[in-house]
Amino acid sequence: MISNQVKDKPLEEMVATTQQGNKTMQNYLLRTYQPFIAKSVSEVCKRYIDPKRDDEFSIGLSAFNEAIFSYSPDRGSSFLSFAKLVIKRKVIDYIRYNQKRPTPLSLDESFDAEQMENPMELLAVKEKYNQEQDTIHRREEIMDFKEKLQEYRLTLIDLTEASPKHKDARDSAVKTARILFDDEQLREFVQIKKKLPIKDLLKKVDVSKKTLERNRKFIIAIFIVLSEDYIYLKDYLKGVGQ
């Protein structure tokens, strides 16, 4: 049983307690947040999800449990934001896996050639579906990213105006953001103060104070992407600034 006093604890504290091996708290979270899980799965599948019937819900429940044990407050995001991204990623993987599996056919059945679907047409339909799903989930990531930017008093328009124009300058700014994120003390400063630790960062990077201040908004934006469990936005950073 979970006492009312425990129920009043912040969610992140409950998660930390579960990570320490509290099975009762783990079961409480899995039971209490089933509506949240179903809603997150439904956003991916674009239909109502029945927890008792739909396999996708089981995938979401497992993903939520995984999120409990992989969550770290150092990411700078709330547990539910992190959990939603983990759930959606796992459900997307599940859907794609099932789409790639061949449909088993019984040898006892006979088929009219005209009734069988054209394999190339079927492949094209699946490819179009995957592209549409990618577009939907990329849009969802961008919406979440916009919310995170607001915490730093930034907008997407700010980034458009502040992004370095030359490739070398962009690569250097991304490298700076990676150094910032990888340093625990600097990362914590940014997440708490919502600004760059210019003085301390200058000791870590080979750029001028003027350059850091000019690229401040862009560096913070990349820092946010690195801090979150973004699948699509991180694709843009592969191999950059490393």
Residue pairs with C-beta under 8 A, 6 or more apart in sequence:
1 24
2 24
2 25
2 28
6 14
6 25
9 17
11 78
11 79
11 80
12 71
12 73
12 78
12 79
14 25
14 28
14 29
15 29
15 68
15 71
15 79
17 25
18 25
18 26
18 29
18 68
18 69
19 68
19 69
19 71
26 65
26 68
29 64
29 68
30 61
30 64
30 65
33 64
33 83
34 51
34 61
36 64
36 80
36 83
36 84
37 51
37 57
37 60
37 61
37 64
37 87
38 49
38 51
38 57
38 60
40 60
40 83
40 84
40 87
40 88
41 49
41 54
41 56
41 57
41 59
41 60
41 87
41 91
42 48
42 49
43 88
43 140
44 56
44 87
44 88
44 91
44 92
44 95
44 133
44 137
45 54
45 56
45 91
45 95
49 56
49 57
49 60
50 57
51 57
51 61
55 94
56 91
56 94
56 95
59 90
59 91
59 94
60 87
60 90
60 91
62 90
63 83
63 86
63 87
63 89
63 90
63 91
64 83
64 86
64 87
66 86
66 90
67 79
67 82
67 83
67 86
67 87
68 79
68 83
70 86
71 79
71 82
71 83
74 184
74 187
74 188
74 191
75 82
75 227
75 228
75 229
76 187
76 190
76 191
76 224
76 227
76 228
77 148
77 227
77 228
81 144
81 228
82 228
82 229
85 141
85 144
85 228
85 229
85 230
85 231
86 229
88 137
88 140
89 229
89 231
92 133
92 137
95 133
96 130
99 126
99 129
99 130
105 111
134 232
137 231
137 232
138 232
141 230
141 231
141 232
141 233
142 233
144 228
144 230
145 224
145 225
145 228
145 230
145 233
146 155
146 156
148 224
148 228
149 155
149 156
149 158
149 159
149 221
149 224
151 194
152 194
152 195
152 220
152 224
153 194
154 217
154 220
154 221
158 217
159 217
159 218
159 221
162 215
162 216
162 217
162 218
163 170
163 218
164 170
164 172
164 173
164 215
164 218
169 215
170 218
170 240
171 240
171 241
172 207
172 211
172 241
173 215
173 218
173 219
173 222
173 241
174 222
174 237
174 240
174 241
175 205
175 241
175 242
176 201
176 205
176 207
176 212
176 215
176 219
176 241
177 219
177 220
177 222
177 223
177 226
177 241
178 222
178 226
178 241
178 242
179 186
179 201
179 204
179 205
180 186
180 187
180 190
180 196
180 201
180 204
180 219
180 223
181 187
181 223
181 226
181 227
183 204
185 200
186 197
186 200
186 201
186 204
187 223
187 227
189 197
189 200
190 196
190 197
190 220
190 223
191 227
195 220
196 212
196 216
196 219
196 220
198 209
198 212
198 213
201 212
202 209
202 212
205 212
212 219
222 237
225 233
225 234
225 237
226 234
226 237
